[in-house]
Amino acid sequence: MVNVTTPIKAESRDLNFFYSNGTKALNGINMPLYENKITALIGPSGCGKSTFLRCFNRMHDLYPGNKYQGQIVMHPDNTNILDQGVDPIEVRMRISMVFQKPNPFPKSIYENVAYGLRVRGEGNKRIMDDKVEEALKGAALWNEVKDRLHDLAFNLSGGQQQRLCIARALATDPEIMLFDEPTSALDPIATANIEELMSELRGKLTILVVTHNMQQAARVSDYTAYMYLGELIEYGDTDKIFTNPTRKETEDYITGKFG
C-alpha cells in the first residue's frame, strides 16, 4: 500500500499529451509523486515514459504544435505548471532534468554548474562560488574537480560528466529532479555511483526516473509505475510491484514474458 502519511509533492491529473502530428502519446494519466521519494517509470520502449517525464518540466513546449490536456499540480502551492500563465523557465528551475547521455555545455566545470544561477540573474561571485561548491558536493564530484574548476567539462570521464550534469541541475535548488535513463550510457561502476547519489539526493528533493533496467528500478525506487501504450497500468510500492503486482500485464513485463 502507498503510504498516505507521506506528502504529495506533485501529481498529474487526467493528463493527456498530443504530439504536433496529432498522435496521442499519453492517455488520462493520474499519478502522484511523493515528497523525498524516488518514483521509477518502467515499461517497453515507446510506451510514453519519457513523454510523461518531459511534461513535468515543459520540455515539449520547445516544439511547436505539441499539446497538453489536464494538469500537473505542484504542492504545497497548488500550482498547475501546465497553465499557460506559468513561465516554463520558472518551472525548469523548480523541476530540473538529467538526460540519458551526459550533456555538459562547452564551458568550464565551474561555468556548467553556474549556468542556471546566471540565468536566474545571480551576479554575486561569493554566492556563486558557494553554490557551485555546494552543488558539486551534492553530486559527489567536488573532491575530484576542486583543483580544476576552470578545465573544460569535456575533459571529465563519462560518469563524471553525468555527475556534473546532476550538479548543474542541483545548483538552482530544484524541488523535483527528473532522470531520463541516467545510466544507460555508463559503465557498471559509474552506474553504481549514480544510483548511490540518487539515493542520497532523496533526502533533499523528489525524484522521478525513467529506466529500462528492472533491477535498477527495484534497487533505487520507493514507488514504481508501469506504463504501456500511453496508459498507466499499475502504480504502487516498488516492493509490491515487483513481488506481487495486481495486474497480469505488470507481472508479464517484470518477469520478461512481454516487452
N, C-alpha and C positions, 0 to 999 in steps of 0.2 A: 504493500500500500504506500502511496505517496504521503509523505509527512506533512500533514496540514498545518503544523505549527511553524514551518519554515516560510518566511515571507516570499511572495512572488515579486521578482524584480521587473519582469516584463512578460507580456503574453500576446500571442496572436489570437485574433477573434474573427472567425469566418473569413480567413484570408484567402483570397483568390489572386492569381497573378497571370497576366497575359503578355506574351512577347509581342513585338511590333507586327509580326506576321499573323497575329490572331490566335496563335497556339496558346491553349490554356495549360499552364505548367503547374499550377497549384489549385487545389480544389477544396475550399472551405476548411482551412487548417485552424484548429483551435488547440493551442498548446502553451503551457506556462514555462517560464524559465525561473527556477528558484534561486533566491539570492545566495551568493557564495557557494554555489554548487556547479558541478560540471554536467552538462547535458550533451549526450552524444547522439548524432543523427546517423543512422545506418540505413542501408537499402542498396539495391543494384544500381549500376550506372544509369543515368538518365531518369531517375525516379523523382527528382525535384529537390534533393538535399541542398545542393549548392544554391539553387534558385531561392529556396526558403531562407537560407543563411544570409544571402545578399539583400534580402528585403529589409533585414534589421538595420543595415546602415545605408539604405537607399542607394546602393550601388547601381541598381537598374535605372536610376534617373539619368545616368551618364549616356544612355542610348535612347534616342527619341522614339516615341511610339509605344514603349512599354507601359503597362497599366496595372496599378494595384486596385484591388477592391477589398473592403474590410478594414481592419485596424491592427496596428501593433502598439500596445499601450505600455508606456514606461511607468513604473511606480517608484516612489510614492506620489509623484506629482500628477499622475493620471494623464500624461501627455500622449496623444496619438501621434507617433512620429511619422506616420504616412500622410498626415494632414498637409494640405498644400501650403498652409501658412507657416509650417515648421521648416526652418532652414536646414537643408541636408548637411551643410558643413558643420553646424552645431550637433546634428545627430551623430556625425562621424567623430566628433570629439568625445561624445558620451559612449559611443559604441565603436570600438576600433577593430581592425581586422588584420589577420596574418594569413598570407596566401600559401598556396601549395608549394611553390618554389620560392626560395629566398629572393626578395626583390629590393636589395638596397639601392639607394639613389647613387649616382656617380659623384659622390661627395665624400668628405672625410667621415670617419666613425662619429666624431662629435657632431658634425652638421646633420648627419642622418637622424640622430636622436633629437637634436634641437629643432628639427624642421617644423613639427607641429606647434611648438611653442612660438616660433617666429610667425607662423600663420595666424596664431591667436593674438599676436601683437606684443608678445613679451620682448622687451629690449634691454632689461637689466642683466648685465653679464654675470653678476654673482648669483642671481636667481637661476639663470640658465645653467651655469656650471653645476650648481647644486642639483638641479632637476636632471641633468644629463647623468651625473654620477648616481643619483638615486635610481634612475630608470635602468642603467647598466647593471647596477647591483641587483635590482629586481629581476633582471633577465639572466642573472648568474654569469655575467660577462665581464664585469668591472676588473677583476684581478688579471684577466687575460689581456686587456686592452688599455689599462690606465696609463701606461707609458707610451702609447702610440695613438692617442686620440685623434691626431691630425693626419694619420695614414689614411689612404683610400680604403673605403669599406670593401672594395673588391679584393683586397689582399687577404681577407679573412677566409677561413675554410667554410664549406657549405653549412655545417652545423652552427658555426659562429655567426655566419651571415643571417641564419634564421633567428638566432637569439638576438642579433642586432635589430632585426625587424620587430621582434617582440618588445625590445627596449624602446624603439621608436613609437610603438603603439602605446606603451605604458606611460610615456612622458607627459601625455595630456590628461593623466588621471582618469581614464575611462571607467565607466561603471560596469560595462559588459565588454568582453573580448570574444571575437569570432575567429575560429581557426578552421580554415578550409584545407583538409588533408595536409596538416602542417609537417608531417614527417615522411611523406611518400617519396620525396627526393633525397632522403638522408640515409646514411648507413645505420646499422643497429646501435652503435654506441651513441651517435648523435640523437637518434630516435629516443633512446632511454633518457638522455639528458633533457630533451624537450618534454617528455612525459612527466619527468620528475618536477620540472619547472612549472608545468600546468597545475600539478597537484599543490605546489607551494602558492601559486597565484590565487588559488581558490579562496585563500584567507582574505584576499583584498578585493576581489571582484567576482563577477558571474561569468561563466564560460559556456559557449555553445560551440561544439566541434563536429565537423563532418569527417567521418573516417570510413574507409572501406575495410579496415582491419578490425575484425571481430574481437581479437584478443586485446587490441588497444582500447576499444570501447569498454570491454569488460574490466580492464585494468584501471582506467583513469576516471570513468564517469560515475556519477551518482544516479543519474536518470538516463534512460535510453529511449529514443523514439525510432520506430521502424516505419519507413516511408516506402510507398510503391505507387508508381504512375500518378504522382502528384497528390496522393492522399496519405493522411496519417493513419496507418493501420493499427498501431499499438504504441502506447506510451506508458512508462512506469519506472519503478525502481530497477536499476540495472541488474541487480542480483535476480530479481523475479523474472525479468525479461529473458535472461539467459538460462535460467534453470527451470522456470515454469511459466512460459508465455501463455496468455489467454487465447491467442488466435493461432490457428494452424498455419496460416501464411507466415507468421513470425517464426514459428518453430522450423518450418521448412527452410526458411532463409538462413537462420542461425546454424542449423545442422548441415547446411550445404546441399540439401536436396533441390534447392532452387536458387537461381541468381548467379 
